[in-house]
Amino acid sequence: MRSLSALARLGLSLAVIGAVAGAGSVASADQMPEGPGATAAGKRSKLKLLSSQFGPMLFTGGGQALYLFKKDGKNKSNCYGDCATAWPPFTTKGKPVAGKRVRKRLIGTTRRSGGARQITYRGHPLYTYAHEGKRQVLCHDIFLNGGLWLAVKRNGKPVPR
């Protein structure tokens, strides 16, 4: 399992590491109507299966890696405040769309405390990481914000550690 020191070895700046650890956030993702994975009002968010250094895994339609938080319950998010700033919930306004080879029957949604609809996969609420770019997977097997973050395979299980 990697930690903050491992993030530093990955070349992330101390400012980013401080933000991830919850040191001084500006706005919570819970206060926004949509997370970065959601599309324009009335549009549906898409899940894609793309290759990565960990094998095929889930990404948003825009190419951001998707993660599950081991601290979450089935269809229940436990990531709010500073946690949701670093790990924005993958939300949607409409019914989520399954990309090629994504298992449609595993896709669902759950309501967050602020009312947004967060996308779930096999009951796991999904998140992106705020400091990753398109097709980057920097935070698989990372313990931050009180729990373990893992990338998600096609079957909805975590990518092996």
N, C-alpha and C positions, 0 to 999 in steps of 0.2 A: 504494500500500500504506500502510495506517495503522500507527502505532506507539503507544507508551505516551503520547506527547504528544497524539495524536489521541484516545485514550481520555479524557484529561483534558478535551479540548474537548467530548467527548460528555457531560460532566457527571458522570463517575464520580469518586468520592472518591479521595483519595490513599491511603487505607487499602485500598480495593479494588485500586487499581493495584499497590500493594506486594504484595498477596496474589497477584495474577496473575503478577507478576514472580518469584514464588517466595520472597519475603521472609517467612520464618516461617510455616509451615503447622502446623496442629495434628494432623490425621490424614489419611492418604492414602486416596484412594478405593480403592486396591488392597487395603487392609486390610478393606474392607467387602464383604459378600457380594454386594451389588447396588449399582448406581449409581442416581441419582435417576430415571432413566427406567424402571427396572424396577418391577414391581408386586409385590404381596405374594407370599409363598412359594408356589410351585407355579403362579403365574399367568404369563401371557404378556405381554410388552411389545408395544406397538403403535406402528407408524410411520404418520404421517398426512401428507398433502400439503395445505398451507395456503398462502394468499396472504401475501405480505410486501412490504416496500418493494423487494425484489429480484425480485419475481415469485413464482410457485409454488415452494415448497421443502419439504424434509422437516422434520417436527417429531415429537416424542414424542406419545404418546396424551394426555399431560397438557398439551401445548401448548408445550413448550420446543423452541427451535430446535436442529437437529442440524448438527454440523460434522464435516468431515474434517480431518486433520492431514497436510500434505504430506510430513512427515518419516517417516510410516508406510510400511511395505511392504505388499504385497498380503496381506490377511488377517493382518497382523502389526502390533500396536501398539508404538510407541516412546514412549508417553506414560505415565510412571510417576512416583511420588514427588510432588514439588511440582506437576509438570505435571498429573497426574491429580487433584490436589486442586482446581486451578483449572478443569480440563476433565474432569469426571467421565465415565468411559466409560459408554456406554448399554448396559446389560446386561440379561439375561433369565434366568429360571429355566426357562422352557418354550420352545416354538417361537415365534419372533416372529410377530406378526400384521400383515398388510398392510391398511392402511385403504383407503378408496375412492381409486382412481386411483394407488395406490402399486404399483409393479411387483414382484409377489410373487417372481418368478424372480431378482430382483437381491438379495433378502434372504438373509443367511447369518449364521453366527456364527463366532467364533474364540476360543480359550482364552487368557486372560491368564495371566501368570506365577503369580498367586495362585489360579488355578483358575476364576475367574468366566468366564461366557460373554458376550463382548462382541458386540453386533450389528454386522454389516457390511452395506454396501450397495454392490453392484458391486465387492466386494473391499475397500472402504474401511472400516476400523473407525470407528464413529460415537461422537461425544461431545456432551455439552451443555456450556454454560458456567455455572459455579457462581453467577455474579452477575447472571444475567438472569432476568427474570420471564416469565410466560406471554405468548407471542406477541411477545416482544422479540427483535430481531436486532441486537445491538450489536457483535458481534465477527467479522463477515465481513471477509475481507481484512486480517487483523491478524497481525503477526509477533510471536509470544510463545513462551516456553518452547522456543526453539531452532528454530522452524519457523512456517510459514504456516498459518493457520486459515481455512477457507472453508466457506460454507454449501453445501448439497447440493441439486441439482435432481432432478426426477423420474427422469431417465435415469441418475442416479448420478454425473454429472459435476459439478465445482464450478460454483457460480454465477459468472458472469463477474466479473472484477475490474474 
